[in-house]
Amino acid sequence: MRTDRLHLPVLRWGEPYTSLDVDPVVHFLTGEPIASVSRANGGLIARDMRQAQRARDVLRRIPMDELVARAARAGELYMNATLPMGDLTETPDEFVRAQSASTGLPERMCRANMKKNAFVLAEMRGILTALTRGLAFDVLSRGHGEERGVPVSFQVQSPVVGLVLPSNSPGVHTLWLPIISLQIGLVLKPGPQEPWTPYRMAEAFFQAGIPRAAISVYPGEGDVGAAVLENCGRNLIFGGTATVDRYRGSPKVQAHGPGFSKILLGDDQVDRWEQFLDVMVDSVFSNSGRSCINCSGIWASRHTREIAAALARRLAAVRPLPPDHPDASLAAFTVPGAADAISQAIDADLQAPGATDVTAQYRDGPRIVRQGRADYLLPTVVHCASPDAAIAKKEYMFPFVTVVECPEATMVDAIGPTLVCTAMTCQPELRQRLLDAVQIDRLNLGPVPTTQLNWFQPHEGNLIDFLFRARAFQSAEL
Amino acid sequence: MPASPTGQSDRALGVSVRTAREALDAWVREVVDWHFNPASACPFWLDYAKRAGWDPRSEIASFADLKRFGRFEDDWLRGGPVQRWIPKGLAGKPAFVFETGGTTGIPKTRVALEDFRIDYELFSATLADEYFPRGSNWLMLGPSGPRRLRLSVEHLAQYRGGICFCVDLDPRWVIKLIKKGWTEHLQAYKDHVIDQAVTILQAGHDVRCLFATPKLLEALAIRLESMGTTIRKAGITGIFSGGTEFTPQWNRFAHEELLDGAYMTPTYGNTLMGLAASAPSGPHNNYKITYYAPQPRAVIEVVDFDDPDKLVDYGQTGRVRLTTLTKEFFMPGFVERDEGEREPPCDLYPWDGISGVRPYRGVAATTTVGVY
């Protein structure tokens, strides 16, 4: 594929629309153009959303069972087929290269994320069965039915779901893939550096028999994201803490931000911490630490300096490698100045008493490495003598972790919001406190890496609960 | 100089450009003489000349000489007393004060007597009667309060023989809502403004002409569409709009999907400069919008980002520098918060223009665009 002349149009209910405003997508190392992308404008979305109900109507003409089968077919196409990409076509390998080139994610991680997305599509029946707790599909489709002898009714809250997507990790797309099978349309606003997955996935759905009128793709800037949120009845947005705080409590927006995922070592297990080192390294380092499910905090009441040193030693050898290198494990920062800003923020926090950059003593040079137009941040392990250090609750988009010394008695209250918590403890009382802790979303008891997801379980809220309202329904013969 | 985009011969256009430049230089001499003559000048410029240690009246002979003044600082316009800006030669006439900015802190102010009326009367000459019929009524769907725009549009309507209907709209509150992230309140406020507009349009006032900001025009068109009607069917035949959101793509979108055949002309301006009209745009030029200042009363230059005294080449990108030259207000070399591409003169406007106007990249990230 000649990517230097590739153009990705806006897709307005599946129909290409070439905007007069275009944004370049460039290679993160060379700055060479990879593609140009049409930029939508807010009014265009507001106007198109007047047809949102049509997206649901065309999907409802296809039984959910059939949509699930077509999703599986879309997954195969996404993984293996040459598919249209804008005005050209794209093989799976070309897709991986393009995604790596614009996001800075090594190609092997792009492939790993492809597999995640394809897995969710292939296992759609089981995932929907799990999320609906076994509800018959036709109940959602028809809106009412009977389960275990009780009348039930589920009302969809929006004919389409708006998605303001990120550029950092293509694995997050797994969250929205079930939506089409629920007979709900998609309104996608791609991340500026990662237009590839929304377009390829949309084409895979189209080729698998999903009506074009069910999917829109609106690339653009902040005004486009705002227009999506304004005009769709239900939305998923991905962003930083500020984004999450901004939409907290909004019934129409589910905001996904930093995970602040953690590993906790109970007093009954902490003395054998070395046996959990692999789980800790995997949790911190996989996917180059870019995901909300990567561990950014390891908490224990003792041995924290040894744990931090052991982690630092394991991660000290990591260096940037070319994105197509089979062993590449570190993703680049492609936004100019981002790596510098993060590194400076870390250094500022390290001025506080009790916070120490343990990795500094195990690596030769500075934390930041510059290669071409890209910057890399080397894995960083910080020891915190207490949870009071500001850095103890920080998360960054690279392999970064704090090892925090904290008494077990206060640990659960002190950790704060935690998307994934892996806890090493056999103490029944601590286990129960963890089960009851509302600040923890996903809970793993035992040596499960925070990055190991079970796709048959809800993530940051059950998608079904977000999109459907359980309500009363009665009918009588007329 | 490049060939004229509208077909006039290079030679003829060259003559027009020289003539316009001579007129500008002559006007500069007259305006500088006025603003630095103790008999007619305002306290601000008299004080400036005293401190500067040079006499603008003897040293400024052309527009190019104005660079001697250096950069006009926008802080000079903040705070009182605003009377320091009123020329002695105009003392005693009813004065207005218009504000710009001011969501937080002290806004910039410009004292005006007749300028806003003169600017809009000149602009009126660029409006085709076919689309903006004489004697027809107007709707002003833009900011109210201490804004020059509200009175200016009302005067434009009156000058053309009509009456202007207005809405209540506080743009500072809109920007606060955006900054606070109160999106539901923002939507409710927008709905409130559009409700007022729709009420006026449905009340039998025979409104044919409209001023609207791009966002409000968009919201009005979509509301009318949801009601089964359109801007055109609601009676509007001519619209003038403006702002940095007025991109070629938005221009095209409006023409193809919002206006239903109503005519729209883009404008660029602000309280400090006045109003720059645009050369015709449409499918023939990919909806490109090029603005030309109302010379000699105001001049737009596109200058180097690092050296505001250096013009960029035609077609190149630079920052907007404004100069206002009226008997009421002298503002040499104000570096605006916008950037764009320098455009060559054309038949209609034989002086430099600017296209692609957008927020200056150096401040764009911190600028909140509300209704403008």
Interface residues (C-beta under 8 A of the other chain):
Chain A: S19 L20 D21 R39 N41 G42 G43 L44 A46 R47 R50 A226 L229 E230 R246 Y247 S250
Chain B: G181 T183 E184 Q187 K215 E218 A219 A221 I222 E225 S226 T247 P248 Q249 W250 R252 F253 A254 E257 L258 N286 Y287
